[in-house]
Amino acid sequence: MKKNIEHISMLGAGLVGSLLSIYLAKRGYHVKIYEKRPDMRKTGAAQGRSINLALSDRGWKAIKEVGAYNDIANISIPMKGRLMHDEDGKLTFQSYGKEDQAIYSVSRGRLNEVLIDIAEKEGVEIIFNANCTDINLKTAEFSAGIGNDSNEEIIRSDFLIGADGAFSAIRDAMQRSDRFNYQQFYLEHGYKELTIPPTKNGDFAMEPNALHIWPRGQFMLIALPNMDKSFTCTLFFPFEGEHSFSSLNNESKLLDFFNATFKDAVPLMPNLVEDYFENPTSSLVTVRCYPWVKEKALIIGDAAHAIVPFYGQGMNCGFEDCQIFNKMMSEYGDNWTEFLPAFQQSRKPDADAISELALKNFIEMRDKVADTNFLLRKEIESRLHEAFPDRWVPLYSMVTFTDAPYAKALEMGIRQQSIMDEIMKDPEISEKWQYLNFEEIVNKLDKN
């Protein structure tokens, strides 16, 4: 029984909106999505803003549930670990997990197109070029101007869902209501998309089954493989300062800096100058708010909890939102009055946890992944996991290769870090770590 909700209007046909609409359509709801952008299948995805995505177990779980596994597996590339490039071009590989574990590089635009196709096949109607204003949370009504039509239409439905990203219009309406908590903050770093094209022979210019990182302390460059044998690179860089987007303001400064800092990448980037000066510089925002449900409206995905991309979990977290939303609908018999409060109360702590983890992982990726002590720490943790796979699961593996709640993973990660900090204090640890009493170390988890 649907409890008086049958017709749903959703704002946003991005990744989370498209996926959630598929779940809802499969349950028999009539879903109509209003998307501000034009249909990317006709115009092409916007270039320069699409950090490639790393699809991991949480995301795959939702994708499998809606029957989209084969479609998306065909456009993704497995990455089995990080491949670090030091300033001399020396490479160091760090596995993400066990031999059969990987995260998968996928183009945001191509993934979105596949999900939109599937949503339409399930009966979801998508209205593109829709500018939605005057949202009424109490009546689930809003005004929509479609395309170039100057006449706005009043849209009525039983319920509104905001899957319209970090700058959500529905969340904006919630912010103007009583007792709504909201926080946003930006990193001092932004990002810019660059490209490594295929070689002249049409092959990958680097190892394709890895996420490439050039860690340089206060900034970094990463590269993820694409199906066309290119790599999408992203420069995470301060907006201001000695080494920053503002300081690299001409071709000479740009090339001098890259040749000194990322010298093994430069020969692989023939369009570096064009990419750098033509692609936009984008910001990195974290959004936290609560409640996610107000009157006859819900926000979900980035609209409820935008996070920075440094754990590769933004999309995966949003997809898990959809998967848990669907699961709880079943548990509550589609009683929206009961399951919506339960959903937000259950999901909010996990959203906060992955937000914190993503911010912490930025520091790890740019500062620590090339550090010998950090690599030794990871080696010890890997040995602990190998010896006691059910008792010591490294934080990254918990987040990436399980569906353990993010909040639980964060809590366990803090306990593991405390234990490892003590181990790493030993000045001779690099010589004697293989002779540690690993069972004794694992037993400390139960005492902390």
QUISULVEN-V787672 format. One line per field, one symbol per residue. phi: phi as a letter, one per 30 degrees, with the letter a starting at -180 (. if undefined). burial: + if it has 24 or more other ideal C-beta (glycine too) atoms within 12 Angstrom, else -. A space follows every 50 residues. Layout:
phi->???
burial->???
//
This chain:
phi->.dhicbcccbcjcdddddddddeddddjdccbcccddddddcciddcjbc eeccdbedddeddddcicedddedcbbdbdaccdcddcidcbcbddadec cacbdbdeddddddddededddjdcccchcccbhdcddcicacbccicdd ddcdcbadacbcccidcedddedddccdhbcbbbacddcbbbdbbcdddd dicddbedcacdbcdbidaacbbbdcddicbccbccbddbkdcaddddcb ddddddddddcbdddedcbdceddeddcddcccbccbbaadccbhcbbca iddcadbdddciceddddddedddedddeddchidddcdddddddddeed ddddddddddddddddccdcddddddeddddddddddbdccbceeedddc cbceeeddddddddddddddeddddddcdddbddcdddddddddddcd
burial->----+-+++++++++++++++++++++-+-+++++++-++----+--+++ +++++++++++++-++-+---+--++++++++++++-----+-++++--- ++++++++++++++++++++-+-+++++-+++--+++--+++-+------ ----+-++++++++++-++++++++----+-+-+--+-+++++++++--- ---+++++++++++++--+++++++++--++++++++++---+++--+-- ---+--++--++-+++-++--+--++--+-++++++++++++++-+++++ ++++++++++++++++++++++++++-++----+-+--++--++-+++-+ ++++++++++++++++-+++---++++++++++++------+++++++++ +++++++-++-++-++--++--++--------+--+-+--++-++---
//
